């Protein structure tokens, strides 16, 4: 690695890991089969582990770096929040397995579609980040991520309202309440990355 380590490429690859995890979550929900959840967890964990490995490489390089391309604090914050996003996606599948869910409610799939759109936009923003001083699209991409997160908040409120309006036992309500919270948290983590990108642009311009 040495001086050739590319921090911007590392951020992008970490974002692509998040997208891959999101796509696995989407596939899991759309073709739901509780009997293969262990296999799905293993697949997503492999993606998450790859992201962790890349984050460790970045951190180790930063320790030795004399003059990184942007502020050290911004590099570490971005690495942390992108990693948190991948972890949040993995947490959804873990909860499906833990609570032995046998059937997926439609709003969960709708939520996942929103998460995918949010991460896809995030990956575009991470591609642009290398050129943050002259990019004409980075700011609008960050704004769009924030707008999608707001949609996530609205969807979460509507979904929870419907959940508590539908007659069912209290245990089922509690289980799905946590699953929807985990899905909403994925949108929040996307916004965290967007905020970190905004701070990095401000701090390094």
C-alpha positions, 0 to 999 in steps of 0.5 A: 500500500504505502504512499499508493493507498487511495483513501477515496477508492477505499471509501467507494469500495466500502460504500459498494460493500454496503450496497452489496449487503443491501442487495442481499437483504433485498433478495432475502425479503423478496424471495423470503424463505426462513430455511435459508436465513442462516445462509443469508446471514453468512453471505452478508457477514462475508460482505461485512467482514470484507468491509471491516478488513478494508477499514482496518487497512485504511486505519493502519495506513493512516497511522503511517501517513505523513500527509493524508489527502484530507483531515485525519478526523474526516477520514476516520469519521467516514470510515466509521459511518460507512462501516456502521451502515453495513453493520445496520443492514446485517442487523436486519437479517440477524433479527429475522433469524433471531425472531424466527420470522416465517413471513415478510410483511409488504412494508418491509420490502418497500422499506428495503427498496428505499434503502437500496435507492439511498445507498445507490445515491450514496455510492454515486456521492462517494464516486464524486467525493474524490473531486469534491473541490470542483464537483457539480453534483456532489452537493445535490447527491448529498441533498437527495440522500437527506430527502430519502432519509426523510421519506424513510422517517415518513414510511416508518411512521406510517408503517408503525401506525398500520402495525398498531392498527392491525389486530394481532398479538402483542408479541408479533407487534413487538417483533415487527416494531424492532424489525422496522426500527432496524430498517429505519436505522439503515436510512439513518446510517445513510444520512450519517454518511451524507453528513460526514461527507458534507463536513469533510467537504467543508473542513477541506475546502 
